[in-house]
Amino acid sequence: MSRSPGEHGTGERAAPAVAATAGVPVTRDSAPPPRLPSLLAGLCHRLPADRLVGLEHVLATVTHPDDPFLSRYIQAQSAAGLARQLTEMTRAWHREAPGITGSALALALTTYRALSLPSPPQVVVSGPMGPSLPVRLTSGVAVEVIRSANVTLLIASFAAHGALDVVEEIGLAVARGVQVDLLLEESTHAVTAFAALPPEVRIWHRTGGTGVMHAKLLAADRHTAFLGSANLTDRAMSDNIELGVVLRDRATVEPLVDHFRWLLAPEAQLMRRA
């Protein structure tokens, strides 16, 4: 019976066997890990529940990654970077698992969505958008966070001007019974940006001290917080180079909200109603 090349003690193929005998690991080429699972997980992290359900419904109707209906759906996405993410997903599907149907991918998304896992921080930017990160624009995220509030809405900003979409969304939150607290820097006259809001909105300024209200925060109830460098101004929402994160992990959001509620407490004597 003939022996394999690795069984010979001499010859041109003997070196790997000798190296292994000496305890030296032999380098072997390995295939890169599949990207499709991580791309699906990235979509779950990025998309709110209703948008994710919509994607699941689309996938459930297609049988392969080249389906024209899926292509049209991807082209119709206006959220920054989302069409690119979906395109990368379909390419990985085509390359790594062309035999599975869209229903299988939809089931994977549904399963992931059903897991009770803390959502990772989500990067948010204003200004130019590069291809390196799956990020979202500040203006859209700010509105989304405000819409997610059911009981309370806590907003802090150093400056405010324009940002009519945000102001309108705050008014709609008040109309559905959300208690809104605005913590604003008095020296920037930020309060004038919210003059159209109903009187139920509570506006707060810092009491005394040498510092200013420089925090930028949107906190919906105790489940979601958006914080970063952007003030509530038109330029900060879209044109400036700004950076922020959305937090949806209650273990992180709740202490953050508690801190700002402590700032507003009468016994703290740090904030006063405007």
PyRosetta script that sets phi, psi and omega in degrees:
from pyrosetta import init, pose_from_sequence

init()
pose = pose_from_sequence("MSRSPGEHGTGERAAPAVAATAGVPVTRDSAPPPRLPSLLAGLCHRLPADRLVGLEHVLATVTHPDDPFLSRYIQAQSAAGLARQLTEMTRAWHREAPGITGSALALALTTYRALSLPSPPQVVVSGPMGPSLPVRLTSGVAVEVIRSANVTLLIASFAAHGALDVVEEIGLAVARGVQVDLLLEESTHAVTAFAALPPEVRIWHRTGGTGVMHAKLLAADRHTAFLGSANLTDRAMSDNIELGVVLRDRATVEPLVDHFRWLLAPEAQLMRRA")
pose.set_psi(1, 133.6)
pose.set_omega(1, -177.9)
pose.set_phi(2, -76.1)
pose.set_psi(2, 151.3)
pose.set_omega(2, 179.4)
pose.set_phi(3, -100.0)
pose.set_psi(3, 152.3)
pose.set_omega(3, 177.1)
pose.set_phi(4, -73.6)
pose.set_psi(4, 159.7)
pose.set_omega(4, -178.3)
pose.set_phi(5, -55.9)
pose.set_psi(5, -32.5)
pose.set_omega(5, -178.0)
pose.set_phi(6, -71.2)
pose.set_psi(6, -13.8)
pose.set_omega(6, -177.7)
pose.set_phi(7, -88.5)
pose.set_psi(7, -12.4)
pose.set_omega(7, -179.6)
pose.set_phi(8, -76.3)
pose.set_psi(8, 140.9)
pose.set_omega(8, 179.6)
pose.set_phi(9, -82.1)
pose.set_psi(9, -17.6)
pose.set_omega(9, -179.2)
pose.set_phi(10, -133.9)
pose.set_psi(10, 172.2)
pose.set_omega(10, 177.3)
pose.set_phi(11, 109.7)
pose.set_psi(11, 176.2)
pose.set_omega(11, -172.2)
pose.set_phi(12, -69.7)
pose.set_psi(12, -17.7)
pose.set_omega(12, 180.0)
pose.set_phi(13, -101.7)
pose.set_psi(13, 11.5)
pose.set_omega(13, -176.6)
pose.set_phi(14, -79.2)
pose.set_psi(14, -22.1)
pose.set_omega(14, -173.2)
pose.set_phi(15, -59.3)
pose.set_psi(15, -45.1)
pose.set_omega(15, 179.3)
pose.set_phi(16, -59.8)
pose.set_psi(16, -39.6)
pose.set_omega(16, -180.0)
pose.set_phi(17, -65.3)
pose.set_psi(17, -39.4)
pose.set_omega(17, 178.5)
pose.set_phi(18, -64.9)
pose.set_psi(18, -42.3)
pose.set_omega(18, -179.9)
pose.set_phi(19, -61.5)
pose.set_psi(19, -42.1)
pose.set_omega(19, -179.8)
pose.set_phi(20, -65.3)
pose.set_psi(20, -39.0)
pose.set_omega(20, 179.4)
pose.set_phi(21, -62.9)
pose.set_psi(21, -35.6)
pose.set_omega(21, -179.4)
pose.set_phi(22, -78.9)
pose.set_psi(22, -0.3)
pose.set_omega(22, 179.5)
pose.set_phi(23, 84.7)
pose.set_psi(23, 12.0)
pose.set_omega(23, 178.6)
pose.set_phi(24, -91.5)
pose.set_psi(24, 122.0)
pose.set_omega(24, -179.2)
pose.set_phi(25, -63.5)
pose.set_psi(25, 139.5)
pose.set_omega(25, 179.8)
pose.set_phi(26, -94.1)
pose.set_psi(26, 127.0)
pose.set_omega(26, -179.6)
pose.set_phi(27, -73.9)
pose.set_psi(27, 129.6)
pose.set_omega(27, 177.6)
pose.set_phi(28, -126.7)
pose.set_psi(28, 140.1)
pose.set_omega(28, 175.6)
pose.set_phi(29, -69.8)
pose.set_psi(29, 134.7)
pose.set_omega(29, 178.5)
pose.set_phi(30, -127.6)
pose.set_psi(30, 148.4)
pose.set_omega(30, 180.0)
pose.set_phi(31, -70.9)
pose.set_psi(31, 144.3)
pose.set_omega(31, 177.9)
pose.set_phi(32, -65.3)
pose.set_psi(32, 151.2)
pose.set_omega(32, 179.7)
pose.set_phi(33, -64.3)
pose.set_psi(33, 149.5)
pose.set_omega(33, 178.9)
pose.set_phi(34, -62.9)
pose.set_psi(34, 143.1)
pose.set_omega(34, -178.5)
pose.set_phi(35, -93.7)
pose.set_psi(35, -21.1)
pose.set_omega(35, -173.6)
pose.set_phi(36, -56.9)
pose.set_psi(36, -47.1)
pose.set_omega(36, 179.7)
pose.set_phi(37, -58.7)
pose.set_psi(37, -43.6)
pose.set_omega(37, -178.5)
pose.set_phi(38, -69.4)
pose.set_psi(38, -32.6)
pose.set_omega(38, 177.2)
pose.set_phi(39, -68.4)
pose.set_psi(39, -38.9)
pose.set_omega(39, 175.8)
pose.set_phi(40, -64.8)
pose.set_psi(40, -42.0)
pose.set_omega(40, 178.1)
pose.set_phi(41, -62.6)
pose.set_psi(41, -38.7)
pose.set_omega(41, 178.2)
pose.set_phi(42, -61.8)
pose.set_psi(42, -37.8)
pose.set_omega(42, 176.4)
pose.set_phi(43, -66.7)
pose.set_psi(43, -38.5)
pose.set_omega(43, 177.3)
pose.set_phi(44, -62.6)
pose.set_psi(44, -38.9)
pose.set_omega(44, 179.7)
pose.set_phi(45, -68.3)
pose.set_psi(45, -37.0)
pose.set_omega(45, -173.1)
pose.set_phi(46, -80.6)
pose.set_psi(46, -44.6)
pose.set_omega(46, -168.4)
pose.set_phi(47, -84.8)
pose.set_psi(47, 136.2)
pose.set_omega(47, 170.8)
pose.set_phi(48, -65.1)
pose.set_psi(48, 164.5)
pose.set_omega(48, -170.7)
pose.set_phi(49, -55.8)
pose.set_psi(49, -43.3)
pose.set_omega(49, -176.5)
pose.set_phi(50, -66.8)
pose.set_psi(50, -37.8)
pose.set_omega(50, 178.3)
pose.set_phi(51, -69.6)
pose.set_psi(51, -34.9)
pose.set_omega(51, 179.7)
pose.set_phi(52, -68.2)
pose.set_psi(52, -40.3)
pose.set_omega(52, 176.7)
pose.set_phi(53, -61.7)
pose.set_psi(53, -39.3)
pose.set_omega(53, 177.4)
pose.set_phi(54, -61.4)
pose.set_psi(54, -41.6)
pose.set_omega(54, 177.7)
pose.set_phi(55, -65.0)
pose.set_psi(55, -39.7)
pose.set_omega(55, 178.2)
pose.set_phi(56, -60.5)
pose.set_psi(56, -41.4)
pose.set_omega(56, 179.6)
pose.set_phi(57, -64.0)
pose.set_psi(57, -39.6)
pose.set_omega(57, 178.7)
pose.set_phi(58, -64.5)
pose.set_psi(58, -49.0)
pose.set_omega(58, -178.1)
pose.set_phi(59, -61.3)
pose.set_psi(59, -34.7)
pose.set_omega(59, -178.2)
pose.set_phi(60, -65.6)
pose.set_psi(60, -16.4)
pose.set_omega(60, -177.8)
pose.set_phi(61, -97.9)
pose.set_psi(61, -6.8)
pose.set_omega(61, -176.7)
pose.set_phi(62, -109.5)
pose.set_psi(62, 152.6)
pose.set_omega(62, -176.0)
pose.set_phi(63, -107.9)
pose.set_psi(63, -15.5)
pose.set_omega(63, -178.2)
pose.set_phi(64, -154.2)
pose.set_psi(64, 161.4)
pose.set_omega(64, -174.0)
pose.set_phi(65, -67.2)
pose.set_psi(65, -16.4)
pose.set_omega(65, -179.0)
pose.set_phi(66, -95.9)
pose.set_psi(66, 12.9)
pose.set_omega(66, -178.4)
pose.set_phi(67, -61.4)
pose.set_psi(67, 128.6)
pose.set_omega(67, -179.4)
pose.set_phi(68, -59.2)
pose.set_psi(68, -33.6)
pose.set_omega(68, -179.9)
pose.set_phi(69, -62.9)
pose.set_psi(69, -41.1)
pose.set_omega(69, 177.6)
pose.set_phi(70, -65.4)
pose.set_psi(70, -39.8)
pose.set_omega(70, 178.5)
pose.set_phi(71, -61.7)
pose.set_psi(71, -43.1)
pose.set_omega(71, 178.8)
pose.set_phi(72, -65.1)
pose.set_psi(72, -38.6)
pose.set_omega(72, 177.8)
pose.set_phi(73, -61.2)
pose.set_psi(73, -44.3)
pose.set_omega(73, -179.2)
pose.set_phi(74, -63.7)
pose.set_psi(74, -44.5)
pose.set_omega(74, -178.2)
pose.set_phi(75, -64.6)
pose.set_psi(75, -24.4)
pose.set_omega(75, -177.6)
pose.set_phi(76, -83.0)
pose.set_psi(76, -6.6)
pose.set_omega(76, -177.0)
pose.set_phi(77, -77.3)
pose.set_psi(77, 124.8)
pose.set_omega(77, -177.4)
pose.set_phi(78, -100.6)
pose.set_psi(78, -16.8)
pose.set_omega(78, 180.0)
pose.set_phi(79, -61.7)
pose.set_psi(79, 136.5)
pose.set_omega(79, -173.9)
pose.set_phi(80, -57.3)
pose.set_psi(80, 123.6)
pose.set_omega(80, 174.9)
pose.set_phi(81, 81.4)
pose.set_psi(81, -9.6)
pose.set_omega(81, -175.3)
pose.set_phi(82, -69.3)
pose.set_psi(82, -42.1)
pose.set_omega(82, 179.0)
pose.set_phi(83, -59.9)
pose.set_psi(83, -38.3)
pose.set_omega(83, 178.6)
pose.set_phi(84, -65.3)
pose.set_psi(84, -42.1)
pose.set_omega(84, 177.8)
pose.set_phi(85, -60.8)
pose.set_psi(85, -44.3)
pose.set_omega(85, -179.4)
pose.set_phi(86, -66.5)
pose.set_psi(86, -37.1)
pose.set_omega(86, 177.6)
pose.set_phi(87, -64.4)
pose.set_psi(87, -42.0)
pose.set_omega(87, 177.3)
pose.set_phi(88, -62.8)
pose.set_psi(88, -37.2)
pose.set_omega(88, 178.2)
pose.set_phi(89, -63.5)
pose.set_psi(89, -44.3)
pose.set_omega(89, -179.2)
pose.set_phi(90, -67.8)
pose.set_psi(90, -35.2)
pose.set_omega(90, 177.7)
pose.set_phi(91, -65.4)
pose.set_psi(91, -43.0)
pose.set_omega(91, 178.0)
pose.set_phi(92, -65.4)
pose.set_psi(92, -38.5)
pose.set_omega(92, 176.7)
pose.set_phi(93, -59.7)
pose.set_psi(93, -47.4)
pose.set_omega(93, -179.4)
pose.set_phi(94, -63.2)
pose.set_psi(94, -39.0)
pose.set_omega(94, -174.5)
pose.set_phi(95, -81.3)
pose.set_psi(95, -38.6)
pose.set_omega(95, -169.8)
pose.set_phi(96, -102.7)
pose.set_psi(96, -29.6)
pose.set_omega(96, -175.3)
pose.set_phi(97, -147.0)
pose.set_psi(97, 56.7)
pose.set_omega(97, -176.1)
pose.set_phi(98, -66.5)
pose.set_psi(98, -15.5)
pose.set_omega(98, -177.5)
pose.set_phi(99, -83.3)
pose.set_psi(99, -14.0)
pose.set_omega(99, -179.5)
pose.set_phi(100, -89.4)
pose.set_psi(100, 155.7)
pose.set_omega(100, -177.9)
pose.set_phi(101, -91.8)
pose.set_psi(101, 167.8)
pose.set_omega(101, 175.5)
pose.set_phi(102, -62.0)
pose.set_psi(102, -30.3)
pose.set_omega(102, 178.4)
pose.set_phi(103, -61.0)
pose.set_psi(103, -35.2)
pose.set_omega(103, 178.5)
pose.set_phi(104, -66.7)
pose.set_psi(104, -40.3)
pose.set_omega(104, 177.2)
pose.set_phi(105, -67.2)
pose.set_psi(105, -39.2)
pose.set_omega(105, 177.7)
pose.set_phi(106, -61.3)
pose.set_psi(106, -41.1)
pose.set_omega(106, 178.1)
pose.set_phi(107, -64.0)
pose.set_psi(107, -38.4)
pose.set_omega(107, 178.1)
pose.set_phi(108, -62.2)
pose.set_psi(108, -42.5)
pose.set_omega(108, 177.9)
pose.set_phi(109, -64.6)
pose.set_psi(109, -42.5)
pose.set_omega(109, 179.8)
pose.set_phi(110, -62.3)
pose.set_psi(110, -41.5)
pose.set_omega(110, 179.6)
pose.set_phi(111, -64.7)
pose.set_psi(111, -45.0)
pose.set_omega(111, 179.9)
pose.set_phi(112, -62.5)
pose.set_psi(112, -40.9)
pose.set_omega(112, -179.3)
pose.set_phi(113, -65.1)
pose.set_psi(113, -29.2)
pose.set_omega(113, -177.9)
pose.set_phi(114, -77.7)
pose.set_psi(114, -16.6)
pose.set_omega(114, -178.8)
pose.set_phi(115, -72.8)
pose.set_psi(115, 140.3)
pose.set_omega(115, 179.3)
pose.set_phi(116, -88.8)
pose.set_psi(116, 71.9)
pose.set_omega(116, -179.4)
pose.set_phi(117, -110.7)
pose.set_psi(117, 141.2)
pose.set_omega(117, 174.2)
pose.set_phi(118, -60.4)
pose.set_psi(118, 135.2)
pose.set_omega(118, 178.0)
pose.set_phi(119, -76.3)
pose.set_psi(119, 135.2)
pose.set_omega(119, 179.0)
pose.set_phi(120, -71.4)
pose.set_psi(120, 159.3)
pose.set_omega(120, 176.0)
pose.set_phi(121, -58.2)
pose.set_psi(121, 145.5)
pose.set_omega(121, -179.2)
pose.set_phi(122, -114.9)
pose.set_psi(122, 127.1)
pose.set_omega(122, -177.2)
pose.set_phi(123, -76.0)
pose.set_psi(123, 136.9)
pose.set_omega(123, -179.8)
pose.set_phi(124, -131.0)
pose.set_psi(124, 138.3)
pose.set_omega(124, -179.4)
pose.set_phi(125, -135.9)
pose.set_psi(125, 160.2)
pose.set_omega(125, 162.9)
pose.set_phi(126, -118.1)
pose.set_psi(126, 158.6)
pose.set_omega(126, 178.1)
pose.set_phi(127, 88.6)
pose.set_psi(127, -156.6)
pose.set_omega(127, -177.3)
pose.set_phi(128, -60.9)
pose.set_psi(128, 145.2)
pose.set_omega(128, -179.1)
pose.set_phi(129, -119.8)
pose.set_psi(129, 122.0)
pose.set_omega(129, 178.0)
pose.set_phi(130, -93.9)
pose.set_psi(130, 175.3)
pose.set_omega(130, -176.1)
pose.set_phi(131, -88.8)
pose.set_psi(131, 0.1)
pose.set_omega(131, -169.1)
pose.set_phi(132, -77.9)
pose.set_psi(132, -27.1)
pose.set_omega(132, -176.2)
pose.set_phi(133, -131.6)
pose.set_psi(133, 145.8)
pose.set_omega(133, 173.3)
pose.set_phi(134, -79.3)
pose.set_psi(134, 85.3)
pose.set_omega(134, -173.9)
pose.set_phi(135, -107.0)
pose.set_psi(135, 167.9)
pose.set_omega(135, 177.1)
pose.set_phi(136, -126.7)
pose.set_psi(136, 160.7)
pose.set_omega(136, -177.9)
pose.set_phi(137, -82.4)
pose.set_psi(137, 144.0)
pose.set_omega(137, -176.6)
pose.set_phi(138, -56.2)
pose.set_psi(138, -45.5)
pose.set_omega(138, -174.1)
pose.set_phi(139, -59.5)
pose.set_psi(139, -46.5)
pose.set_omega(139, -178.9)
pose.set_phi(140, -68.5)
pose.set_psi(140, -37.8)
pose.set_omega(140, -179.3)
pose.set_phi(141, -68.3)
pose.set_psi(141, -40.4)
pose.set_omega(141, 179.3)
pose.set_phi(142, -58.4)
pose.set_psi(142, -46.4)
pose.set_omega(142, 178.8)
pose.set_phi(143, -63.7)
pose.set_psi(143, -42.0)
pose.set_omega(143, -179.1)
pose.set_phi(144, -62.2)
pose.set_psi(144, -42.1)
pose.set_omega(144, 179.9)
pose.set_phi(145, -64.8)
pose.set_psi(145, -43.2)
pose.set_omega(145, 179.2)
pose.set_phi(146, -61.5)
pose.set_psi(146, -41.4)
pose.set_omega(146, 180.0)
pose.set_phi(147, -64.7)
pose.set_psi(147, -24.7)
pose.set_omega(147, -177.0)
pose.set_phi(148, -80.9)
pose.set_psi(148, -7.0)
pose.set_omega(148, -179.3)
pose.set_phi(149, -76.8)
pose.set_psi(149, 133.3)
pose.set_omega(149, 177.4)
pose.set_phi(150, -113.9)
pose.set_psi(150, -26.4)
pose.set_omega(150, -175.4)
pose.set_phi(151, -123.3)
pose.set_psi(151, -52.8)
pose.set_omega(151, -177.0)
pose.set_phi(152, -134.1)
pose.set_psi(152, 153.2)
pose.set_omega(152, 176.6)
pose.set_phi(153, -138.3)
pose.set_psi(153, 121.3)
pose.set_omega(153, -178.3)
pose.set_phi(154, -115.1)
pose.set_psi(154, 121.5)
pose.set_omega(154, -175.6)
pose.set_phi(155, -129.3)
pose.set_psi(155, 130.2)
pose.set_omega(155, 175.7)
pose.set_phi(156, -126.9)
pose.set_psi(156, 139.6)
pose.set_omega(156, 178.6)
pose.set_phi(157, -157.7)
pose.set_psi(157, 142.8)
pose.set_omega(157, 177.1)
pose.set_phi(158, -76.2)
pose.set_psi(158, -44.3)
pose.set_omega(158, 179.9)
pose.set_phi(159, -129.5)
pose.set_psi(159, 155.6)
pose.set_omega(159, 177.1)
pose.set_phi(160, -151.2)
pose.set_psi(160, 133.7)
pose.set_omega(160, 178.0)
pose.set_phi(161, -162.0)
pose.set_psi(161, 131.6)
pose.set_omega(161, -179.5)
pose.set_phi(162, 67.3)
pose.set_psi(162, -119.5)
pose.set_omega(162, -178.7)
pose.set_phi(163, 46.7)
pose.set_psi(163, 50.8)
pose.set_omega(163, -172.3)
pose.set_phi(164, -62.9)
pose.set_psi(164, -33.0)
pose.set_omega(164, 178.1)
pose.set_phi(165, -62.0)
pose.set_psi(165, -41.1)
pose.set_omega(165, 179.4)
pose.set_phi(166, -67.2)
pose.set_psi(166, -45.2)
pose.set_omega(166, -179.7)
pose.set_phi(167, -61.7)
pose.set_psi(167, -43.9)
pose.set_omega(167, 179.0)
pose.set_phi(168, -61.5)
pose.set_psi(168, -41.2)
pose.set_omega(168, -178.6)
pose.set_phi(169, -67.6)
pose.set_psi(169, -34.6)
pose.set_omega(169, 175.2)
pose.set_phi(170, -63.3)
pose.set_psi(170, -42.8)
pose.set_omega(170, 177.6)
pose.set_phi(171, -60.2)
pose.set_psi(171, -39.2)
pose.set_omega(171, 178.0)
pose.set_phi(172, -67.4)
pose.set_psi(172, -35.1)
pose.set_omega(172, 177.0)
pose.set_phi(173, -63.9)
pose.set_psi(173, -43.4)
pose.set_omega(173, 177.4)
pose.set_phi(174, -60.6)
pose.set_psi(174, -41.6)
pose.set_omega(174, -178.7)
pose.set_phi(175, -62.0)
pose.set_psi(175, -29.0)
pose.set_omega(175, 179.2)
pose.set_phi(176, -94.4)
pose.set_psi(176, 11.3)
pose.set_omega(176, 171.9)
pose.set_phi(177, 97.5)
pose.set_psi(177, 10.7)
pose.set_omega(177, 179.9)
pose.set_phi(178, -80.2)
pose.set_psi(178, 133.0)
pose.set_omega(178, 174.6)
pose.set_phi(179, -82.6)
pose.set_psi(179, 121.3)
pose.set_omega(179, -174.6)
pose.set_phi(180, -110.7)
pose.set_psi(180, 129.6)
pose.set_omega(180, 173.5)
pose.set_phi(181, -119.6)
pose.set_psi(181, 124.6)
pose.set_omega(181, 178.1)
pose.set_phi(182, -109.5)
pose.set_psi(182, 118.5)
pose.set_omega(182, 176.3)
pose.set_phi(183, -102.0)
pose.set_psi(183, 110.2)
pose.set_omega(183, -170.3)
pose.set_phi(184, -126.3)
pose.set_psi(184, 150.6)
pose.set_omega(184, 175.3)
pose.set_phi(185, -79.2)
pose.set_psi(185, 123.5)
pose.set_omega(185, -174.7)
pose.set_phi(186, -69.2)
pose.set_psi(186, -35.9)
pose.set_omega(186, -173.7)
pose.set_phi(187, -68.4)
pose.set_psi(187, -21.3)
pose.set_omega(187, -179.9)
pose.set_phi(188, -91.9)
pose.set_psi(188, -1.5)
pose.set_omega(188, -178.4)
pose.set_phi(189, 57.0)
pose.set_psi(189, 34.9)
pose.set_omega(189, -179.2)
pose.set_phi(190, -61.6)
pose.set_psi(190, -25.0)
pose.set_omega(190, -176.5)
pose.set_phi(191, -61.0)
pose.set_psi(191, -27.3)
pose.set_omega(191, -176.8)
pose.set_phi(192, -64.3)
pose.set_psi(192, -24.2)
pose.set_omega(192, 180.0)
pose.set_phi(193, -68.5)
pose.set_psi(193, -17.2)
pose.set_omega(193, -175.2)
pose.set_phi(194, -113.3)
pose.set_psi(194, 21.0)
pose.set_omega(194, -176.3)
pose.set_phi(195, -61.4)
pose.set_psi(195, -27.2)
pose.set_omega(195, -177.0)
pose.set_phi(196, -81.0)
pose.set_psi(196, -7.8)
pose.set_omega(196, -177.5)
pose.set_phi(197, -74.8)
pose.set_psi(197, 152.2)
pose.set_omega(197, -178.8)
pose.set_phi(198, -67.1)
pose.set_psi(198, 160.9)
pose.set_omega(198, -175.1)
pose.set_phi(199, -66.9)
pose.set_psi(199, -14.0)
pose.set_omega(199, 178.1)
pose.set_phi(200, -65.3)
pose.set_psi(200, -20.2)
pose.set_omega(200, 179.5)
pose.set_phi(201, -71.2)
pose.set_psi(201, 128.0)
pose.set_omega(201, 179.5)
pose.set_phi(202, -95.0)
pose.set_psi(202, 124.4)
pose.set_omega(202, -178.8)
pose.set_phi(203, -110.7)
pose.set_psi(203, 134.2)
pose.set_omega(203, -173.9)
pose.set_phi(204, -125.3)
pose.set_psi(204, 140.9)
pose.set_omega(204, 171.4)
pose.set_phi(205, -122.1)
pose.set_psi(205, 156.7)
pose.set_omega(205, 177.9)
pose.set_phi(206, -71.2)
pose.set_psi(206, 143.9)
pose.set_omega(206, 179.3)
pose.set_phi(207, -97.1)
pose.set_psi(207, 115.2)
pose.set_omega(207, 174.8)
pose.set_phi(208, 58.5)
pose.set_psi(208, -158.1)
pose.set_omega(208, 179.5)
pose.set_phi(209, 78.0)
pose.set_psi(209, 169.0)
pose.set_omega(209, -178.5)
pose.set_phi(210, -99.7)
pose.set_psi(210, -11.6)
pose.set_omega(210, -179.6)
pose.set_phi(211, -89.8)
pose.set_psi(211, -178.9)
pose.set_omega(211, -179.2)
pose.set_phi(212, -127.6)
pose.set_psi(212, 166.0)
pose.set_omega(212, 172.8)
pose.set_phi(213, -81.2)
pose.set_psi(213, 95.3)
pose.set_omega(213, -174.0)
pose.set_phi(214, -108.5)
pose.set_psi(214, -2.6)
pose.set_omega(214, -179.0)
pose.set_phi(215, -69.5)
pose.set_psi(215, 149.6)
pose.set_omega(215, 173.5)
pose.set_phi(216, -125.2)
pose.set_psi(216, 113.8)
pose.set_omega(216, -172.0)
pose.set_phi(217, -150.0)
pose.set_psi(217, 139.2)
pose.set_omega(217, 165.5)
pose.set_phi(218, -126.7)
pose.set_psi(218, 119.5)
pose.set_omega(218, -179.7)
pose.set_phi(219, -126.4)
pose.set_psi(219, 118.4)
pose.set_omega(219, 179.2)
pose.set_phi(220, -96.6)
pose.set_psi(220, 117.7)
pose.set_omega(220, -177.2)
pose.set_phi(221, 51.0)
pose.set_psi(221, -127.4)
pose.set_omega(221, 177.5)
pose.set_phi(222, -128.2)
pose.set_psi(222, 21.6)
pose.set_omega(222, -174.9)
pose.set_phi(223, -113.0)
pose.set_psi(223, -23.6)
pose.set_omega(223, -174.9)
pose.set_phi(224, -139.4)
pose.set_psi(224, 136.2)
pose.set_omega(224, 176.1)
pose.set_phi(225, -138.5)
pose.set_psi(225, 137.2)
pose.set_omega(225, 176.3)
pose.set_phi(226, -118.1)
pose.set_psi(226, 118.4)
pose.set_omega(226, 179.3)
pose.set_phi(227, -137.1)
pose.set_psi(227, 149.8)
pose.set_omega(227, -177.9)
pose.set_phi(228, 175.3)
pose.set_psi(228, -154.4)
pose.set_omega(228, -174.5)
pose.set_phi(229, -92.3)
pose.set_psi(229, -13.1)
pose.set_omega(229, -170.2)
pose.set_phi(230, -81.5)
pose.set_psi(230, 128.5)
pose.set_omega(230, 167.5)
pose.set_phi(231, -78.0)
pose.set_psi(231, 170.9)
pose.set_omega(231, 178.3)
pose.set_phi(232, -86.5)
pose.set_psi(232, 68.4)
pose.set_omega(232, 177.2)
pose.set_phi(233, -129.3)
pose.set_psi(233, 159.3)
pose.set_omega(233, 179.8)
pose.set_phi(234, -58.4)
pose.set_psi(234, -45.0)
pose.set_omega(234, -177.1)
pose.set_phi(235, -67.2)
pose.set_psi(235, -39.9)
pose.set_omega(235, 180.0)
pose.set_phi(236, -68.2)
pose.set_psi(236, -31.7)
pose.set_omega(236, -179.0)
pose.set_phi(237, -72.1)
pose.set_psi(237, -23.6)
pose.set_omega(237, -173.0)
pose.set_phi(238, -138.6)
pose.set_psi(238, -43.6)
pose.set_omega(238, -168.3)
pose.set_phi(239, -95.5)
pose.set_psi(239, -42.2)
pose.set_omega(239, -178.9)
pose.set_phi(240, -61.1)
pose.set_psi(240, 159.0)
pose.set_omega(240, 170.1)
pose.set_phi(241, -86.6)
pose.set_psi(241, 102.0)
pose.set_omega(241, -177.8)
pose.set_phi(242, -123.4)
pose.set_psi(242, 160.3)
pose.set_omega(242, -178.5)
pose.set_phi(243, -142.7)
pose.set_psi(243, 138.6)
pose.set_omega(243, 177.9)
pose.set_phi(244, -156.0)
pose.set_psi(244, 179.8)
pose.set_omega(244, 177.3)
pose.set_phi(245, -139.1)
pose.set_psi(245, 149.6)
pose.set_omega(245, 171.1)
pose.set_phi(246, -106.0)
pose.set_psi(246, 130.0)
pose.set_omega(246, 179.0)
pose.set_phi(247, -111.1)
pose.set_psi(247, 129.1)
pose.set_omega(247, 177.6)
pose.set_phi(248, -125.9)
pose.set_psi(248, 20.1)
pose.set_omega(248, 177.3)
pose.set_phi(249, -99.0)
pose.set_psi(249, 113.4)
pose.set_omega(249, -175.9)
pose.set_phi(250, -56.9)
pose.set_psi(250, -34.3)
pose.set_omega(250, -178.9)
pose.set_phi(251, -61.8)
pose.set_psi(251, -25.5)
pose.set_omega(251, 177.1)
pose.set_phi(252, -94.2)
pose.set_psi(252, -40.6)
pose.set_omega(252, -174.4)
pose.set_phi(253, -70.9)
pose.set_psi(253, -42.3)
pose.set_omega(253, -174.4)
pose.set_phi(254, -60.5)
pose.set_psi(254, -46.7)
pose.set_omega(254, 176.3)
pose.set_phi(255, -63.3)
pose.set_psi(255, -33.3)
pose.set_omega(255, 177.6)
pose.set_phi(256, -63.6)
pose.set_psi(256, -46.4)
pose.set_omega(256, 177.7)
pose.set_phi(257, -64.5)
pose.set_psi(257, -41.1)
pose.set_omega(257, 179.5)
pose.set_phi(258, -60.1)
pose.set_psi(258, -37.3)
pose.set_omega(258, 179.0)
pose.set_phi(259, -61.9)
pose.set_psi(259, -45.8)
pose.set_omega(259, -178.9)
pose.set_phi(260, -71.4)
pose.set_psi(260, -32.0)
pose.set_omega(260, 174.5)
pose.set_phi(261, -65.6)
pose.set_psi(261, -35.1)
pose.set_omega(261, 176.0)
pose.set_phi(262, -64.6)
pose.set_psi(262, -39.5)
pose.set_omega(262, 177.5)
pose.set_phi(263, -59.0)
pose.set_psi(263, -32.9)
pose.set_omega(263, -177.5)
pose.set_phi(264, -84.7)
pose.set_psi(264, -13.0)
pose.set_omega(264, -176.2)
pose.set_phi(265, -64.5)
pose.set_psi(265, 137.4)
pose.set_omega(265, -179.0)
pose.set_phi(266, -56.1)
pose.set_psi(266, -37.4)
pose.set_omega(266, -177.5)
pose.set_phi(267, -67.6)
pose.set_psi(267, -21.9)
pose.set_omega(267, 178.4)
pose.set_phi(268, -73.7)
pose.set_psi(268, -28.2)
pose.set_omega(268, 178.7)
pose.set_phi(269, 54.6)
pose.set_psi(269, 39.0)
pose.set_omega(269, -179.4)
pose.set_phi(270, -109.7)
pose.set_psi(270, -25.2)
pose.set_omega(270, -177.8)
pose.set_phi(271, -131.1)
pose.set_psi(271, 150.1)
pose.set_omega(271, 177.8)
pose.set_phi(272, -132.8)
pose.set_psi(272, 151.8)
pose.set_omega(272, 177.7)
pose.set_phi(273, -71.0)
pose.set_psi(273, 138.2)
pose.set_omega(273, 179.1)
pose.set_phi(274, -79.2)
pose.dump_pdb("model.pdb")
